[in-house]
Structures are given as C-alpha cells and as structure tokens.
Amino acid sequence: MAAGLARSQVHDMVVGREVTVDGVVEERPGRRLSAGQVVVADLPGPVPSGPDANPDVVLSVVHEDEWLLVIDKAAGVVVHPGAGSQGRTLVNGLLARYPDLAGVGQPDRPGIVHRLDKGTSGLLLVARTPAAYEELTAMLAAREVSRRYVALVEGVVASDRGVVDAPVGRSARQPTRMAVSAAGREARTSYSVVRRFPVSGMSLLHCHLETGRTHQIRVHLTSIGHPVVGDRQYRRPPRPGSAAPPAGAVPARPFLHAAELRLEHPAGTGPLVVHSPLPADLTGALAALEAAEDDPGSLDPPPARTN
C-alpha cells in the first residue's frame, strides 16, 4: 500500500506515466527506491463512503426502537441510490434523521434489509445496529418475517387460495424486466381472495411473500394471468372489445401495498406486528370499483374502433 492506495492503483498510475521520481517519469512499477528520492504523483480523490444525508426527504416512521425502524414508504420513493436515483431516496432521508445508520449493513444502502419497488407503498424494515442487521437478514433468509401485501389484480380469480411456486430471474428478452425462468432463483408467493369485482373484472388479494425476489409478486401474478392493476411494466394489452375499467379504478402506479409485517423482535422481547392502511389513491380505486358493482351501467363502453 502507498498513501492509502492499493498496489493495483499504484501499478496503474506508474504504467500510465502519472508518477515521477526525481523529476523523471517513472515507467517501472517494480522499481526499488532509495532514501531521499522525491516521488510526485497526482493522487485520486477520496472515494465517497456512502450516500449523502438529505433532510428534505420526508419519512413516515411507524415503529422505532434501539434495534430497528419500520418505515411506511410512500409510492414513488426509491429505497436506495442507484442508476438514475441519487440524493432523494429513502436512504438519504434516513441518514439525515439517523446518522448512525451509516455504519450498518452495506455502504450504499445502510440499514436496508429488504426493499420495496418504487411504485409500491407500505412497510419497510430498517436495521439500526450491525447486530440487528445480521439478525434481521438471517430471519428474512429463514422466512421468519411475515410480509402481507394487498394487491388488486385484473381478472376474476377463481380459486379462493393459491400458491405460485416458480423461479424468478432476469428476462432474457427484456433485461430491465424480471420473468418466471428456469434459470432464476427460487420464488414462492401465496395469495387469498379478499373480494371479487365481477362487473369490472378485477379481484382484491392478500399476498404473502415466502421469498423476496425483485418484482416477485408482480411477476408471479402476471404469470397466472392476473397482473396487478396499474402495473404498466408487466400487464398485458387489453383484449379487443373488453370493457374499460370504471373511472378512477386504475391508479397511476401498481395497486400493491405492503400492509403488514410480523416478526419476533430480534431483541427477544416478543412478537412485533405493524400494520399500514391503504393510502388514498388505492382506497379511491376501490371506491370506484364498489360503485361500479352497485351500478353496472356506469361502466364506460369500449372505445369505438376506427378504420
């Protein structure tokens, strides 16, 4: 090591003719130096240690103790910085309010033990200490954390209960999407029907994650022919001649909400159960569906076909 740099960095600087010894450009990475020789080099700037704190990011903290936090994330908020998402993520807001999180877990996503998609609202666990991080990640891996979601899906789901057990991985045809794939990782989602809306052709479900793959619920429900309402990434084009949904029944984002978390507290103090009510945009969509069930004639006719 030299000046806090790795050997590989020093090697590359010498090979790149960025180092001089006694005023002469040095080109031999393995050269031995003598006492009194003067080495000059432009050192690279410090590597950022992690995301910046941003107090402008609004947080809704629904549970807080010395071990963990439970955040009720709003739809549209990205959980941690990544490509195209810098500075205004949930992590940036967490660091402003809880600066001690900077040393917990992965440097680029401090405290984060699981994620929610940008368009998904609801409950998110955050570890406050390294010990809590290790315990919570182990509990999630062992499927000891119950996560219940509320989802509105297209189509009238026939079975009252079901399980989708299918591996999920990156789509070979569209790398920005996930898909059911034999090359994917094990994924299992169970669901139960809360209510059917036969007039509108939709169903309200409770979904439980038994694993936590990227976009898992959205991909699994699409794979059985019932994509999440409002999910413009995974939904299929409507069938020709199908009735338009009731006005206001399709939110501007996927109708998917993390409504409940259940786990044994890592401090050994007993069960922790946290609930989150549906936000206003989703309750508004349900109200539109209920109105359509009461008055089927209010549904808009399918748009006229033009030649």
PEKABEL-V474938 format. One line per field, one symbol per residue. ss: DSSP state (@ for helix, = for strand, . for the rest). A space follows every 10 residues. Layout:
BEGIN
ss=???
END
This chain:
BEGIN
ss=.=..=.@@@@ @@@@@...== =..==..... ........== =......... .......... ====...=== ===....... .=..=....@ @@@@@@@.@@ @@@...@@@. .=........ =======..@ @@@@@@@@@@ @....===== ====...... =====..=== .......=== ....=..=== =======... .========. .....@@@@@ @@@....=.. .......... .......... .....===== ====...... =====....@ @@@@@@@@@@ @@@@.@@@.. .......
END
